[in-house]
Amino acid sequence: MNWHHVANHVVITGLSGSGKSTEYLRRLKELRRKYKAVFVYDPRREVAIKLKWETQWTLEEMVAALKAGKPICFCYQKLFPGEIKTGAQFFLTWVYHVCQTFDGPKLVGADEIQKLIPRDEPCPQIFIDIADDGRKDEIDYILVVNKGYNWLHNEVRAQTTELVVFRTEDKLPLQWLKADGIDIERVRKLRMRCGDYVVKKIG
């Protein structure tokens, strides 16, 4: 346990096609070397395919990959067909407990977080555990929210330490971004599909 670990909780948001996924993949690939272990919830296998990382479908495969020092890219479809939130609950619960068994910084990644933690439902306790208590176990995360920043669950928003904003035009997401201290005029002027974004450190 490291009680002095400074949490790095990154949220990436913006319009479809603005560059969110490219930035998410870039960060995962770059940060792979910094972290002792990387855990990715990968429902569509996008990370595994694009980064050429192996997909793990079962608990046994995840354990074997972790022991071999490989990144974990878990796809829920074999264990929980069609149940994306159940798969996420299973994955995050395993990640939270396994991260308590060894020292060093760990990274968790998930795309389309609004599907896993809908804004109009209670936040799963396991996410609160990872975001809050996970600091002492050196757990950081990168999350991508699609459909607009206003779809981000308040519990996630409250734990964010870095906000990466790509082009956004809709009024409601812009209001939410403004409330978090983002210059929305800069956001409106961002170009599409060119790695053009605004970063805001929070807290």
RAUR-V440215 format. One record per residue. N is the residue number from 1. PHI is phi as a letter, one per 30 degrees, with the letter a starting at -180 (* if undefined). PSI is psi in degrees with one decimal (NA if undefined). D_CENTER is the distance of its C-alpha to the mean C-alpha in Angstrom with 1 decimal. Layout:
N,PHI,PSI,D_CENTER
N,PHI,PSI,D_CENTER
This chain:
1,*,141.8,22.0
2,b,99.0,21.4
3,d,-11.7,22.1
4,c,3.8,21.9
5,d,131.4,18.4
6,c,115.9,16.9
7,d,140.7,13.3
8,b,97.4,10.9
9,c,100.3,8.1
10,c,133.9,7.0
11,b,130.5,6.7
12,c,131.0,8.2
13,b,166.0,10.9
14,k,177.8,14.3
15,d,155.3,16.8
16,e,134.6,16.6
17,i,6.0,18.0
18,d,-14.5,17.3
19,k,5.7,15.2
20,e,-52.3,11.5
21,d,-38.2,11.0
22,d,-41.8,13.4
23,d,-40.8,11.8
24,e,-48.5,8.4
25,d,-39.9,10.8
26,d,-44.8,13.0
27,d,-42.3,10.7
28,e,-45.8,9.8
29,d,-44.1,13.6
30,d,-41.0,14.8
31,d,-11.5,13.0
32,e,-38.2,14.0
33,d,-25.1,17.4
34,d,-29.5,16.4
35,c,145.3,14.7
36,d,-32.4,16.9
37,b,145.2,14.5
38,b,129.7,11.2
39,b,121.1,9.8
40,b,127.4,8.0
41,d,115.1,8.4
42,b,67.9,10.4
43,e,-36.9,12.7
44,c,4.7,14.5
45,i,21.8,14.6
46,d,-43.0,13.7
47,d,-48.2,12.0
48,e,-43.5,15.0
49,d,-48.7,17.5
50,d,-32.5,16.6
51,c,-0.9,16.0
52,h,40.5,18.8
53,c,150.6,17.0
54,d,146.8,18.5
55,c,137.4,17.2
56,c,132.3,17.8
57,c,-17.6,19.1
58,b,167.6,20.5
59,d,-42.2,20.3
60,d,-39.9,23.1
61,d,-37.9,21.4
62,d,-43.0,18.2
63,d,-43.8,20.7
64,d,-42.3,22.8
65,d,-40.4,20.0
66,d,-44.2,18.9
67,d,-29.9,22.6
68,d,-0.4,23.0
69,i,20.7,20.4
70,c,153.8,18.3
71,d,148.2,14.6
72,c,122.4,13.6
73,b,93.0,12.5
74,c,127.2,13.3
75,c,127.7,14.8
76,d,-10.8,16.2
77,d,-31.1,19.2
78,d,-37.2,21.9
79,d,-36.2,21.4
80,b,68.5,20.4
81,e,124.2,21.7
82,i,3.5,20.5
83,c,76.3,18.6
84,d,-38.5,14.9
85,d,-37.3,14.4
86,d,-42.2,16.7
87,d,-40.5,15.0
88,d,-42.3,11.7
89,e,-46.3,13.9
90,e,-49.5,15.8
91,d,-49.5,13.0
92,d,-35.3,11.3
93,d,-44.9,15.0
94,d,-46.8,15.9
95,e,-46.6,13.2
96,e,-44.8,14.2
97,d,-39.3,17.8
98,d,-31.0,17.8
99,d,-16.7,16.2
100,d,-8.2,19.2
101,c,-7.5,21.6
102,b,152.8,21.2
103,d,163.9,20.9
104,j,158.5,18.8
105,d,141.1,15.3
106,b,151.0,12.4
107,b,134.2,8.9
108,c,135.5,6.2
109,b,145.4,3.7
110,a,135.5,3.7
111,c,161.2,5.9
112,h,51.9,8.4
113,d,-23.7,7.1
114,d,-21.6,10.7
115,d,-26.6,12.1
116,d,-35.9,10.6
117,b,78.1,11.4
118,e,142.7,14.2
119,d,-25.4,15.5
120,c,13.1,19.0
121,b,156.3,18.4
122,e,141.7,18.2
123,d,129.9,14.9
124,e,137.4,14.9
125,e,-32.8,16.3
126,d,-34.2,14.1
127,d,-40.5,11.0
128,d,-41.1,13.5
129,d,-46.0,14.7
130,d,-43.9,11.6
131,d,-33.8,10.9
132,c,-68.8,14.7
133,d,-21.5,16.6
134,d,-16.6,14.1
135,e,-43.9,15.2
136,d,-20.4,18.5
137,c,10.9,17.0
138,i,44.0,15.1
139,c,118.6,11.5
140,c,167.7,9.0
141,a,157.6,5.2
142,b,123.9,3.3
143,b,144.2,2.2
144,c,130.1,5.6
145,c,124.1,8.5
146,c,174.3,11.7
147,i,-10.5,15.2
148,k,148.1,15.1
149,d,-26.7,13.8
150,d,-12.2,16.3
151,d,-5.3,14.4
152,d,132.2,11.8
153,d,140.9,12.9
154,e,-34.2,14.9
155,d,-36.5,13.6
156,d,-46.0,10.1
157,e,-41.4,12.1
158,d,-25.2,14.4
159,c,-4.8,12.0
160,d,134.7,10.6
161,c,-19.1,12.3
162,b,126.1,11.7
163,c,123.2,11.6
164,c,114.1,11.9
165,c,120.9,14.2
166,c,-178.2,15.8
167,e,129.1,18.9
168,b,136.6,19.2
169,b,-28.1,22.6
170,d,144.7,22.6
171,d,-45.8,24.2
172,d,-48.6,22.0
173,e,-37.6,18.7
174,d,-36.8,20.8
175,d,-42.6,22.3
176,d,-41.8,19.1
177,d,-40.4,18.1
178,d,-39.2,21.6
179,d,-25.7,21.4
180,c,13.5,18.6
181,i,17.1,21.0
182,d,136.9,20.0
183,d,101.0,23.1
184,d,-21.9,23.0
185,d,-37.6,25.9
186,d,-39.9,24.1
187,d,-42.7,21.2
188,d,-29.1,24.0
189,d,-5.1,25.5
190,d,143.3,22.5
191,d,155.6,23.4
192,d,145.4,21.6
193,h,39.8,20.3
194,b,18.0,21.2
195,i,23.3,18.3
196,c,115.0,19.6
197,a,167.9,17.4
198,c,135.4,17.7
199,c,134.7,15.9
200,b,119.8,16.4
201,d,131.9,16.2
202,c,136.2,16.3
203,i,NA,18.3
